[in-house]
Amino acid sequence: MARINDNYLKLQAGYLFPEISRRISEFTQANPEASVIRLGIGDVTKPLVPAVLKAFHEGVDEMSSGATFHGYGPEQGYDWLSQIIIDKAYKPLGVDLKTSEMFISDGSKCDSSNILDIFDLSNKVAIGDPVYPVYNDTNVMVGRSGQMNDAGYYEGLVYMPCTEENGFNPDFPTEKVDLIYLCFPNNPTGTVATREQLKGWVDYAIGNDAVILFDAAYEAFITDPDIPHSIYEIEGARRCAIEFRSFSKTAGFTGVRCGLTIVPEELLGTTIEGEKYSFNKLWNRRQCTKFNGVSYPVQKAAAAVYSDEGWTQVQEIIDYYMENARVIREGLSAAGIECFGGINAPYIWLKTPEGMTSWDFFDKLLNDCFIVGTPGSGFGPSGEGYFRLSAFGERKNVETAVLRIKEKWGK
Amino acid sequence: MARINDNYLKLQAGYLFPEISRRISEFTQANPEASVIRLGIGDVTKPLVPAVLKAFHEGVDEMSSGATFHGYGPEQGYDWLSQIIIDKAYKPLGVDLKTSEMFISDGSKCDSSNILDIFDLSNKVAIGDPVYPVYNDTNVMVGRSGQMNDAGYYEGLVYMPCTEENGFNPDFPTEKVDLIYLCFPNNPTGTVATREQLKGWVDYAIGNDAVILFDAAYEAFITDPDIPHSIYEIEGARRCAIEFRSFSKTAGFTGVRCGLTIVPEELLGTTIEGEKYSFNKLWNRRQCTKFNGVSYPVQKAAAAVYSDEGWTQVQEIIDYYMENARVIREGLSAAGIECFGGINAPYIWLKTPEGMTSWDFFDKLLNDCFIVGTPGSGFGPSGEGYFRLSAFGERKNVETAVLRIKEKWGK
């Protein structure tokens, strides 16, 4: 009798974004003439930059002749791509990595989900609240939790509230944990962590023999030179942290699909016999067995992001999005709506006006202003009363959206 | 204390193909002048066909303008791609599918691994012996087995020997199982299943409330019109089978990465409370949470495989590879080496001459003939004494390889 994985039935309702899509689709069918502005799901709007397009085409061209055709590539990604990323994205931070510590993938969502494969189910997991739902849901799906309780938390997982009181920077867990998910710049709150704060986490992880799963998908949006881009800028992190990076927001790869995971050689876990074992070896085995590498032309395109030309072009788009963030942040603040984030991060985390719930605000914003955002409560109970707007839209739309919100709620 | 997934330590040595790569690399470093012919890993050699290249480029071009840019796509793949595959690859077989039953992915290796996510650990699993190592290893990694015993089998998994005696077509398991992996045309033996044989499996699965995981990665190589391409050609299969397909061998996508999984709506599993639940819903949840869709230009390229032009071009290459298979099969047979497969399948499964072990033959073939193949024992204990050659090489190389083998072993 084929038994299903019953853990899936613990998950409440749909994954956040499909639910949002459903409501938008319902609205647009009822109001086909409404010009809906989407600042919700966090998808980018700007096309790929010319240097990336050129390399992408060249990669496709190479597939046209037997002499330059690429079949199965390394499951870990091509060394030349890893080396470029190390040279251009990590060395300038003072971080030295080997290519054998970098695993190219088809995106950070997959990696930050699949990473659980190499950890024993007995590990206690701490996640933020609010949090990127993937961290929460994948732990539920693998069976690390009980049911969701009335407060909206899954029994067995440790939640670290990120609130206005702690500046949306979580305190250390009050109970012993083995795995800690951190995301800076944060999705959804737009918060960043200072060097001292990250140092605190690294020391905490080493002191507690825990592993940090560090999601740096938004590091490219950091403009403050004092804010670390990588956890490996912190002494000791090679012994306690796995880092995820993505080309999705950095270079408009949401539909192209490329990301990477760093698993340092010094990072060791414990076997059931109490011996130490390399997580790098485990992740390598996982990828070799369950993954077959990233599309060759995509890897060529990804490498071009770090060419001089490509990086300049990509940086212009990042600046454009960050100007959007400023427009939203300042516009909403002027309308009397309290905003967080949007500096060093492409997300604005706003406090819903008039004490509305997140979903009420979602519906009101959609129905009255034709604007789509993401309800804070979709990211966890502490997100209730908050709302996420993304800076990835077209400037014109962003400005229109701000005007509509000002008209509706401005004093 | 971060605990590793100890199940990984049960895995013996490396995954088969990395071990082969290691030996090749050792040999070529010691013998840089040797012209090594690779008929091992099963990678294709022919470039992408013109129709696919054109669509791939067009897909990249669309990413160059805001108006045609594609960001996040559906996690399940674009409907237009699923619809084309249904219309062109399934309807002619008399198989009707909904697009909601098809999930486009970055390859069959990922899907046939990740599918285990939606099944409870308590399910008893049956796999062939020999078998594509991914089925075996992923079950070990997830904790469904004990240690490997002296015979080379992992305790707790059910192995179905595929031997000369049963025509490499396994008998039904002798104990009750819940999940059955079948691969036809088979990797590694090149065996196909007749309609009657598949009907037997479907009836068996329904009778035993089991689910068949049907790997049809090589269906495009079937030339005999009486051999089914899809398990859904068999009455009842929609209630008991998941099917995997791949563009890798069909259209030279080993480095491009695209595959698909079919989970019919009628396929139900059992919850811990004994209720029925849809595997389609579970797989959809799995993909929405842990996967972010396939690269847009890759999906455009995949759709072009099924254009009239694309299909004609792809078929020419398939014919070319199948002619290679004939050259190998007949050449080796003439040299007195017993061969199986190579008809309706791109793999030739040969009996090692002089009763050599599979790895001894591997080393001899590499050292004396500069030919790389795959040791049968790498696919399971019943593969000992056998050896897999793939038909995906260049004709010239294939002919040279056959000559070298004839010189070495021909009477």
Interface residues (C-beta under 8 A of the other chain):
Chain A: M1 A2 R3 I4 N5 D6 Y8 L9 L11 G14 Y15 F17 P18 I41 D43 V44 T45 K46 P47 L48 P50 L53 F56 H57 V60 D61 M63 S64 S65 G66 F69 H70 G71 Y72 G73 D106 G107 K109 C110 S113 N114 D117 I118 F119 D120 S122 N123 P133 V134 D137 T138 M141 D178 L179 D209 A210 V211 G252 T254 G255 V256 R257 G269 T270 T271 I272 Y277 F279 L282 R285 R286 C288 T289 K290 F291 N292 G293 V294 S295 Y296 P297 V298 E394
Chain B: M1 A2 R3 I4 N5 D6 Y8 L9 L11 G14 Y15 F17 P18 I41 D43 V44 T45 K46 P47 L48 P50 L53 F56 H57 V60 D61 M63 S64 S65 G66 F69 H70 G71 Y72 G73 D106 G107 K109 C110 S113 N114 D117 I118 F119 D120 S122 N123 P133 V134 D137 T138 M141 D178 L179 D209 A210 V211 G252 T254 G255 V256 R257 G269 T270 T271 I272 Y277 F279 L282 R285 R286 C288 T289 K290 F291 N292 G293 V294 S295 Y296 P297 V298 E394
